[in-house]
Amino acid sequence: MDFFRKPGGILDGADRETYDEAEEWIHKATSEFLVRTDWNCNIQCSDIINTIQSAKVLNELVFLLRRKLAHKNPQIVVLALNLMGSLVNNCGEKFHSVLLNDRKFLRDLGNLARQSAKRMGLDHKQVSDTSLDLVQSWGEAFLPKRNLFNGVVELYFTLRKEGLPFKF
């Protein structure tokens, strides 16, 4: 069960330094002290991630983002979802291929959307709306590149078939 290991723990040397800088900004962007999304912080995360060449580091960052999706505080989950939206909008295909082809990430995102759609309360509605908006926008945006990003497109169509409340 890799979910219980520390993100970035398998890295060393230059990869570790690169990871640590990105991790610091991801934690700032998803801080429990934020009242709303800090878009400047999200853009800084994007800028840092765009400079990363190591697939190992990118995979560890995706692992960290998966952990953020599983946080017990719905506000942190929404901040993490908004950060992921910014990263997909502002990072290149290298990051897209790591994030949007990670089966565990897509599974976690799908489960989050399903579970939050069933729960009552404003916090859970915000998680549901944000996760479904991301899945829909990614599913539609990457449809022309389905051969490269099949997982996210399939997730979108699967959740639609399940009747989750997407916007039209």
Secondary structure by P-SEA (a helix, b strand, c coil): ccccccccccccaaaaaaaaaaaaaaaaaacccccccaaaaaaaaaaaaaacccaaaaaaaaaaaaaaaacccaaaaaaaaaaaaaaaacccaaaaaaaaacaaaaaaaaaaaaaaaacccaaaaaaaaaaaaaaaaaaaaacccccccaaaaaaaaaaaaacccccc
